[in-house]
Amino acid sequence: MFVDTAKVFVQAGRGGDGAVSFRHEIYVDKGGPDGGDGGRGGDVIFVATENLNTLVDFRYKPELKAEPGQAGAKRDRHGKSGKALYVKVPIGTVVRRGDELIGDFTQDGQELIVARGGDGGFGNAHFKSSVRQTPRIAEKGEPGETFEAELELKLLADVGLVGFPNAGKSTFLSVVSNARPDIADYAFTTLSPNLGVADVDDGSLLIADIPGLIEGASEGKGLGDAFLRHVERTAVLLHLVDAYSEDVAEAYQTIRRELETYSPELVDRPEVIALTKVEGLDEDIIQMQIDALRQVAPNREVYAISSAAHQNLKEVLRELRRRVEEARQKEAEEAPVDEADGLPVISLSSEQVQRAWHISQLPDREDGTKVFRVKGHKIEKFARRTRFDTFEGLNRLRDIMKKMGIAHALSRAGAEGNSVIRIGEDELTLVEQQ
């Protein structure tokens, strides 16, 4: 079953909690802190593979969860990090988080960190110093990134076959390639895209058969709008027009309008036109149909072909290969140069800039207590790792706020000792309350 869209719940592993522990050994007086750090949570990593061409697996497995990190233990033992979850996706898959594009898979073996696991919390051994010899502070592990990912598959092919239903696209693909699509003498025989590899002289072309378009396809009529996305990735379009159409020029222009409505960029895509099913037709009729197409497409190559009789197929394939090579060369010249080695690895948590904190005042509570919200990548990270149920954890967070200048800025904004400070999902007061 061909599936080209899916939604999956992605959850990276939570980091393990740090431990609070002190050495208790015979003959060792006042043993120091020895609580170990928690392990890091596992990442969720997508890997592109050429061995898949559908997203159907995600329909049956809508949740992807990586392994959490283990908690730290006494004797400075660090928790074990959670295993990363590797998930295979077809080449051409686009991953989004809402309106945000996370990644686009275009090469076999490309890896993408879709959700990063949470860092493990520090154990109390991490906080010992000459002035703090018995720290009772330990951090919580950070939660892993969790969200609903939207997956969309856009087939990567050299050539995309477009045209009205029953224009001969599937027959053409079955003759020139190793593909075996369903073929019948009625419209909408093809209900999902098909891929085939056509050998051309000493090279080959990857050809995608897009289910038949009709007028209004870009607005959701017929099957077209469900599969037009697959045309976007093709380097060259082969527009097939049935020679038995009452008006071949209008048939051609109708599909062109639908492509333009869906994506204006498709209008400038290199294109070859093929008049299909010409076996048995008189040369005069074939020439008349070709002339009609050239009137509305004066700058396009027009071929008269017959898949059943293998007429002019080699000539069309050679022209397509030439156009594809030109298009790929142009793409390579226009592509930005990437100085980094290897393939890009993108992560939701790797912010372009770790933004500084900022403060906003929220509505007062009914008892008149002032409420403030503090936002910022660094301070929110500290808050997520703080044990808000411990005196030591809260005081450490207050010390961090002082060092970062947040406490002073809150005071200048009107915050008092009992004012509520909200950071992320947690709250604390500006000073310790008795």
Beta strands, then each sheet from edge to edge (+ up, - down):
strand 1: 5-11
strand 2: 44-49
strand 3: 63-65
strand 4: 85-90
strand 5: 93-97
strand 6: 100-104
strand 7: 111-115
strand 8: 146-153
strand 9: 159-162
strand 10: 194-200
strand 11: 203-209
strand 12: 236-242
strand 13: 271-276
strand 14: 301-304
strand 15: 358-362
strand 16: 371-375
strand 17: 420-423
strand 18: 426-429
sheet 1: 3+ 1+ 8- 5+ 6-
sheet 2: 4+ 2+ 7-
sheet 3: 10+ 11- 9- 12- 13- 14-
sheet 4: 15+ 16- 17- 18+
end
